[in-house]
């Protein structure tokens, strides 16, 4: 591995980037709080409050990513990968709390308006802090896709939402300076609250779907099916190899697939196991992070569970004869 590759491996891991997110959050909190103190702008106050959420989210995300990286143990035989979903859910809740706080401050300012002052320094500090957040968000998004980390992606999305809301605050303050309408500051703050509330609800939804074992993305399932299609065949000797009952789920960075592989009953166990190993290897090459569980069955049989389910379905769908009661 080259020196550049070693540096990338060391500095662009989820843990390292979330530590950087904590540091950047502290810096932006200081800058945005100073901007609010200078200008007395409720819009900049809302921006500073969201940076507090960034800090708490980054700290909790770092904790959960550390837990998710722990190896499987006796109490958690499937690993700790789902810990990352708690991070995104927690971040969504904090964003909602921050949004309510911004709404409260904005309404109070609408009822009791005050003049916004010294916009130059305030806008400069806000733009600089947004540039830091935007750069970190871009790096974290790329790393999150590479590591398939939902906690890192959640933090990256939150930082980018912070960039857009900061841009909205800046535009609002510029309009205040141009028009003299001080109430625009509060209106922009309310708009910021709605934007980040939507982001918080989105993160809560994604977290809940992960905890409920949501299926893998359609394009990933298509890659899995393409591999299975390459192994499935029908020969003149009636040697049928087919796959069915494919089910997928995701747990943090880990992906899982379970399926049935049907083959001729005359095959030896060794031959069947060899083919299954080849299929598993190709699946893992096509879909990084995938763990496949393949049940072996003769070509003409389904699993006992599926047979029982089919019988129950057929029985329930059979129309019952109706008899008139004797008079």
Buried (B, 14 or more C-beta within 10 A) or exposed (E): EEEEEEEBEEEBBBBBBBBBBBBBBBBBBBBBBBBBBBBBBBBBBBBBBBBBBBBBBBBBBBBBBBBBBEEEEEEBEEBBBBBBBBBBBBBBBBBBBBBEBBBEBBBEBBEEEEEBEEBEEBBBBBBBBBEBBBEBBBBBBBBBEBBBBBBBBBBBBBBBBBBBBBBBBBBBBEBBBEEEEBEBBBBBBBBBBEBBBEBBBBBBEBBBEBBEEEBBEEEBBEBBEEBBEEBBEEEEEEEBBBBBBBEBBBBBBBBBBBBBBBBBEEBEEEEBEEBBEEBBEBBBEBBEBBBBEBEBBBBEEBEEEBEEEEEEEEEEEEEEEEEEEEE
